[in-house]
Amino acid sequence: MDPMDNELKIKLAEGPLGREGFTDGLRQRIEARIEEEGSRPKPRKTGFVAACALLAVTVMLLFVDGERLSSLLRINQSTYDEHSQHAAAPVKESWEASIRSALLLGLRTDLPAAGSQGEYSTYRTVLIAPEHNRLQKTAEGAGILMPYKMDFWKIGGQRIADEEKEAWTITASKAAANPAFEDEQVSALVSAKPVKLSEKLLFAGNRYITVAQTVQSRDPASGKAVQYEYVWVKELLQIAPARKEISLTPLEEPHVSLRGLLAAYAEPIIQELKPRLPVQPGESGRAAGAVDLSGESWTIVRKQGRWIAQLADYGSAENLDGKIGYRLKDVPMELPASVVSHDELAVSWSEIKRLQPSAVDVFTSPKHDFVAVVTDRNIIIYPYIDQLIPSQLMTIPLQPNESVVMAQWATDRYVESWKQQVKAFLEP
C-alpha cells in the first residue's frame, strides 16, 4: 500500500471532518494522488480494485459536504479494508516517530476520613513522551514534580507538630535523586493530636501554585468548633523551605493577590466583583464586611479544557454545618503565559464532547501532535494530524477521586532532557 494512500485514509476514514472539513492541504494531497495514479503502469488485479476504491472516494470528495462524506466513507470502508488490512500500521508508526511533545501530568487523589484519620490527599506525577518511536508512559512517581525555570522542584506533603496540635501542609524543595525533604504520604499518618491546619494542592504551573487551606477553630459567639476554608495563589518559593511552626493566621502568610499579578488590569475586575476579605479564624462569618481591594484570595481551576481564575468572596460566609467558607466568581480575563503556559486547545470543547461524551477535561500539545482527553476513569491519548483522529492510542487509568492539578509540556530538544531528569527524580 502506497504511504500516501495511508495518509489519505487516516485523514478521511474515521468520523466526521473537523471544524474546517475538506481543507486545502487535504485537497492538494488528493489531487496529487490522482495525478500519480494516472502516471503509473497498469497494476495487477488486486491493486487495481484497491486503486478504484480509493479513486471513487476521492472523486466524490469534490462534491459532498462533511456529513455526506462521513456516511460515504462508512459505506466504502469495508471494501477499502479488504485491500489495505495493514494500512494503519505504517501511518501509526510514521506519526509516532514524528512526535515532538511530552506531557508531564500532576495528579491528586482525595481520600475520605476514616476512623481517627481525617480527609487527606495523595499525589503522583506521570510523564507521557515518545520513546523508541512510540508514545508511552516513560516515568511515574509519588509527589508533584514541577518544572521551575531551568530546574525541577518536588511538591509534597509535610507534617508539623507541637505540644498541642498538628498540621499537614504543602511544601517544596529542589528535586534531586535524594530529596531534601521526605514526602510524607498522609495516608500513612494517624493523628495523635488535633489537626488544626491542613492543605491540598489545587494547581501547579511553572511558577505559581494554588493551595486550598482548612483551619480548625471556634466560633466566638457560640464557642462551637468551626472549620474555616480558604484558597491562595502562591509563588513556588513561598512554600519553600519547609515551615517549622503552625500558623493559624492564613491572611498573613505569603501569597500572591490578583492585583499583585495583574497590576492595573485587576482594578476594574475587583470593582465589578466586589469581593469581601477572608474571615480570619476565630471570627464569625457575619462579622465579615470589609471590601477586598486587592483580591487577596483567589484560585486557578479547570473549565472546559482551560485554566481560569476565580476570585473568592467571603462576604456571604456563614456558619453552615460548622463551616465558614467562600463563594467563587469567574474572573473575566485570560491568565498570562507566566501563569498558564501552553493552554491553547487545537480542538473545540464541542468536538471533544462529540468524540468522548464522558470527557471532563482535555489538553492538546503545543506542536498539535496529540490530544489527552480526561474522563472520570481514564486519560485517553488520541493522535492529531491536521485534525483530531478518533482512534485511541493509549489509556492511563485514574484512581477514584483523582484529578489533574498540573499539565506541563516539553517540546523539541527539551523532550529528551525531561525524560532523563523526570525519570531520575521520580523513580528510585
C-alpha positions in Angstrom: 0.0 0.0 0.0 1.4 3.4 -1.0 2.2 5.6 2.0 0.1 8.4 0.5 -2.9 6.1 0.5 -2.3 5.5 4.2 -2.2 9.2 4.9 -5.4 9.9 3.0 -7.1 7.0 4.7 -6.3 8.2 8.2 -7.5 11.7 7.4 -10.7 10.6 5.8 -11.8 7.3 7.2 -12.9 7.8 10.8 -15.8 10.0 11.8 -16.9 13.4 10.5 -14.4 16.0 9.5 -13.2 18.7 11.9 -14.3 22.3 12.0 -12.8 23.2 8.6 -13.9 20.0 6.9 -12.2 19.4 3.5 -9.1 21.6 3.8 -6.9 23.0 1.0 -4.0 20.8 2.3 -6.1 17.7 2.0 -7.4 18.7 -1.5 -3.8 19.1 -2.7 -2.9 15.7 -1.4 -5.9 14.1 -3.2 -5.1 15.9 -6.4 -1.5 14.8 -6.3 -2.6 11.2 -5.6 -4.9 11.3 -8.7 -2.1 12.6 -10.9 0.2 9.9 -9.5 -2.3 7.2 -10.3 -2.7 8.4 -13.8 1.1 8.2 -14.5 1.6 4.7 -13.0 1.6 1.5 -15.1 -1.5 -0.7 -15.0 -1.5 -2.6 -11.7 -2.3 -6.2 -11.0 -6.0 -7.0 -10.4 -5.8 -6.8 -6.6 -4.1 -3.5 -6.7 -6.5 -2.2 -9.4 -9.5 -2.9 -7.2 -8.0 -1.0 -4.3 -7.0 1.9 -6.5 -10.5 2.1 -7.9 -12.0 2.2 -4.4 -9.6 5.0 -3.4 -10.3 7.0 -6.6 -14.0 6.6 -6.3 -13.8 8.1 -2.8 -11.5 11.0 -3.9 -13.7 12.0 -6.9 -16.8 12.0 -4.7 -15.0 14.2 -2.1 -15.1 17.1 -4.5 -18.9 17.1 -4.5 -20.0 16.2 -1.0 -20.1 18.1 2.3 -18.7 16.9 5.6 -21.8 14.9 6.8 -22.3 13.2 3.4 -18.6 12.4 3.3 -18.7 10.7 6.7 -21.6 8.5 5.5 -19.9 7.7 2.2 -16.7 6.7 4.0 -18.5 4.3 6.3 -20.1 2.6 3.3 -16.8 2.2 1.4 -14.7 1.4 4.4 -15.2 -2.4 4.3 -14.4 -2.5 0.6 -11.3 -0.5 1.1 -10.1 -2.5 4.1 -10.2 -5.8 2.1 -7.2 -4.5 0.2 -5.4 -2.4 2.9 -5.5 -4.5 6.1 -2.1 -3.2 7.1 -2.7 0.4 6.0 -3.0 1.8 9.6 0.3 0.4 10.9 2.7 2.4 8.7 0.8 5.6 9.3 0.7 5.0 13.1 4.5 4.2 13.1 5.2 7.3 10.9 3.1 9.6 13.1 4.6 8.3 16.4 8.1 8.7 15.1 7.3 12.4 14.3 6.0 13.4 17.8 7.9 16.4 19.3 6.0 16.8 22.5 6.0 15.4 26.1 3.2 15.8 28.7 4.0 16.0 32.4 0.9 15.4 34.4 0.4 16.1 38.1 -2.5 14.1 39.7 -4.2 14.5 43.1 -6.3 11.8 44.8 -8.7 12.9 47.5 -9.5 10.3 50.2 -12.3 10.5 52.8 -11.9 10.4 56.6 -11.5 7.0 58.2 -11.6 6.3 61.9 -9.3 8.8 63.7 -7.8 10.0 60.4 -9.3 13.0 58.7 -9.6 13.7 55.0 -6.4 13.7 53.1 -4.9 13.8 49.6 -2.1 11.9 47.8 -0.2 12.9 44.7 1.6 11.4 41.7 3.4 12.6 38.6 3.3 10.9 35.2 5.3 11.7 32.1 3.9 10.8 28.7 6.6 11.0 26.0 7.9 9.4 22.8 10.4 6.6 23.3 11.6 4.1 20.7 9.3 5.7 18.2 6.3 5.1 20.4 4.3 7.4 22.6 4.2 5.9 26.1 4.3 6.5 29.9 8.0 6.9 30.4 8.1 7.7 34.2 5.8 7.8 37.2 6.3 8.5 40.9 4.9 10.0 44.1 4.5 13.7 44.7 4.2 16.6 42.1 7.3 17.2 40.0 7.0 20.8 38.8 9.3 22.5 36.2 10.6 25.8 37.5 12.9 27.9 35.4 15.7 25.5 34.4 15.1 23.0 37.2 12.5 20.7 38.6 11.0 21.1 42.1 9.3 18.4 44.1 6.0 19.4 45.8 4.8 17.1 48.6 3.2 16.8 52.0 4.8 17.9 55.3 3.7 17.1 58.8 4.3 19.7 61.6 3.6 19.1 65.3 4.0 20.9 68.5 2.9 20.1 72.0 -0.8 20.7 71.4 -1.6 20.4 67.7 -0.6 19.1 64.2 -0.6 20.5 60.7 -0.5 18.8 57.3 0.9 21.3 54.8 2.3 21.6 51.3 6.0 22.3 50.8 8.6 22.1 48.1 12.3 21.6 47.5 14.5 21.4 44.5 14.3 18.0 43.0 17.2 15.6 43.5 17.9 11.9 43.4 17.9 12.1 47.2 15.3 14.7 48.1 16.0 17.3 50.8 12.6 16.5 52.5 10.8 13.3 52.8 7.4 13.4 51.0 5.1 12.2 53.7 2.0 10.4 52.3 -0.6 11.4 54.8 -2.4 8.2 54.1 0.1 6.5 56.5 -0.5 9.1 59.3 -2.7 8.6 62.3 -3.0 11.8 64.3 -2.2 11.7 67.9 -3.1 15.4 68.3 -5.8 17.6 66.8 -5.1 18.6 63.3 -5.6 22.4 63.3 -4.3 23.2 59.7 -4.4 21.1 56.5 -3.7 22.0 52.9 -4.0 20.4 49.5 -2.7 21.4 46.1 -5.3 22.6 43.5 -3.0 23.8 40.7 0.7 23.7 39.8 2.1 25.7 36.9 5.7 26.6 36.0 5.9 29.4 38.6 2.7 29.6 40.7 0.6 27.1 42.7 -2.8 27.2 44.2 -3.5 25.8 47.7 -6.7 25.0 49.5 -6.4 25.6 53.2 -8.6 24.5 56.1 -8.2 25.8 59.7 -10.0 24.3 62.7 -11.0 26.9 65.2 -14.0 28.0 67.3 -16.9 30.5 66.6 -16.5 33.3 69.2 -20.3 33.7 69.5 -21.3 30.1 70.1 -18.0 28.6 71.2 -18.6 25.7 68.8 -15.9 24.1 66.6 -15.8 25.8 63.2 -13.9 24.9 60.0 -12.6 27.9 58.1 -11.8 27.3 54.4 -9.5 29.4 52.1 -7.8 29.4 48.7 -4.5 31.1 48.0 -2.2 31.5 45.0 1.5 31.4 45.9 4.8 31.5 44.1 6.6 28.2 44.4 9.4 29.7 46.6 6.7 30.9 49.0 6.2 27.4 50.2 9.9 26.6 50.4 11.7 26.0 52.7 9.5 23.7 54.8 7.7 25.5 57.6 8.7 24.8 61.2 5.8 26.4 63.0 2.0 26.1 62.7 0.4 29.4 61.6 -3.3 29.9 62.2 -3.4 33.3 60.5 -3.7 32.5 56.8 -4.1 36.0 55.5 -0.7 37.0 57.0 1.1 34.2 55.2 3.0 35.0 51.9 0.7 34.8 48.9 0.1 36.5 45.5 -3.0 38.7 45.2 -4.9 39.2 42.0 -3.7 42.8 41.9 -0.1 41.7 42.6 -0.3 39.5 39.5 -2.3 41.6 37.1 -1.4 45.1 38.4 -3.8 47.8 37.0 -5.7 45.3 34.9 -7.1 43.8 38.2 -8.7 47.0 39.3 -11.9 47.0 37.1 -12.3 43.3 37.8 -12.2 43.8 41.6 -14.5 46.8 41.3 -17.0 44.7 39.4 -16.9 41.5 41.5 -16.6 43.4 44.9 -15.1 40.5 46.9 -15.1 40.6 50.7 -11.9 39.9 52.7 -11.4 36.4 54.1 -12.8 35.7 57.5 -10.0 35.1 60.0 -10.0 32.1 62.3 -12.0 32.9 65.4 -14.2 35.5 63.6 -17.8 34.9 62.9 -18.8 34.8 59.2 -21.4 37.5 59.8 -18.7 39.9 61.1 -17.1 40.0 57.7 -17.8 43.1 55.6 -14.6 44.8 54.5 -14.1 45.0 50.8 -11.1 43.2 49.4 -9.4 45.9 47.3 -6.5 43.7 46.2 -8.2 40.3 45.5 -6.2 38.5 48.2 -7.9 35.1 47.9 -8.3 33.5 44.5 -7.7 30.3 42.8 -7.0 28.7 39.4 -9.3 25.9 38.2 -10.1 23.9 35.0 -13.2 24.7 33.0 -13.9 23.1 29.6 -10.3 22.5 28.8 -8.7 25.8 30.0 -7.2 27.1 33.2 -9.2 30.1 34.5 -9.0 32.4 37.5 -11.8 32.6 40.2 -11.9 35.2 42.9 -13.0 34.1 46.4 -15.7 36.2 48.0 -16.1 35.8 51.8 -18.9 38.4 52.1 -21.6 35.7 52.3 -19.6 33.4 54.6 -21.8 32.0 57.3 -21.5 29.2 59.8 -23.3 26.4 57.9 -22.9 22.9 59.2 -19.8 24.0 61.2 -18.1 25.6 58.1 -17.2 29.2 57.1 -16.1 29.4 53.5 -16.3 31.5 50.4 -18.1 31.8 47.0 -16.1 31.7 43.8 -16.6 34.1 41.0 -15.1 33.8 37.5 -12.5 36.4 36.6 -13.3 37.7 33.1 -9.7 37.8 31.9 -7.3 35.3 30.4 -4.4 34.4 32.6 -0.9 35.4 31.3 1.5 32.8 30.0 3.6 33.2 33.1 0.8 31.5 35.0 -0.6 29.0 32.5 1.7 28.3 29.6 0.6 26.3 26.5 -3.0 26.5 27.4 -4.5 26.7 23.9 -6.7 24.0 22.5 -6.3 22.7 19.0 -9.8 21.4 19.0 -13.1 22.8 20.4 -14.7 21.6 23.5 -17.8 20.6 21.5 -15.6 18.4 19.3 -14.2 16.7 22.3 -17.6 16.0 23.8 -18.8 14.5 20.5 -15.8 12.2 20.4 -15.9 11.3 24.1 -19.2 12.3 25.8 -17.8 11.4 29.3 -14.9 13.9 28.9 -14.3 16.3 31.8 -11.1 17.9 30.6 -8.7 18.0 27.6 -5.2 19.0 26.9 -3.6 19.5 23.4 0.1 19.6 22.7 1.7 22.9 21.6 3.0 21.0 18.5 -0.5 19.8 17.7 0.6 16.1 17.5 -1.6 14.5 20.2 -4.5 15.2 22.4 -5.1 14.0 26.0 -8.8 13.6 26.9 -9.6 13.2 30.6 -12.7 11.3 31.9 -13.6 10.3 35.4 -11.8 7.0 34.9 -9.1 7.5 32.4 -6.8 9.8 30.4 -7.1 8.8 26.8 -4.5 9.8 24.2 -5.6 10.5 20.6 -3.4 11.3 17.5 -3.7 14.7 15.9 -2.8 15.0 12.2 -4.2 18.3 10.9 -7.3 17.3 12.8 -8.3 15.0 15.7 -8.1 11.3 14.8 -10.8 9.3 16.7 -8.6 6.3 17.4 -7.4 5.7 20.9 -3.7 5.4 21.1 -3.1 4.7 24.8 -5.1 4.9 28.1 -3.9 5.8 31.6 -6.3 4.6 34.3 -7.2 7.1 37.0 -7.9 6.2 40.6 -11.3 7.1 42.2 -11.5 10.8 43.0 -8.3 11.5 41.1 -8.0 14.8 39.1 -5.4 16.7 37.2 -3.7 19.6 39.0 -0.7 20.1 36.6 -0.2 19.7 32.9 3.2 20.9 31.6 4.6 20.5 28.1 8.1 20.0 26.7 8.8 20.3 23.0 11.6 19.5 20.6 15.0 19.3 22.2 13.6 19.6 25.7 11.7 16.3 25.4 14.8 14.1 25.8 16.1 16.3 28.7 12.8 16.0 30.5 12.7 12.2 30.0 16.1 11.8 31.6 15.5 14.2 34.5 12.0 13.2 35.4 12.9 9.5 35.5 15.8 10.2 37.8 13.7 12.4 40.1 10.6 10.2 40.3 12.0 6.6 40.2 14.3 5.3 43.0 
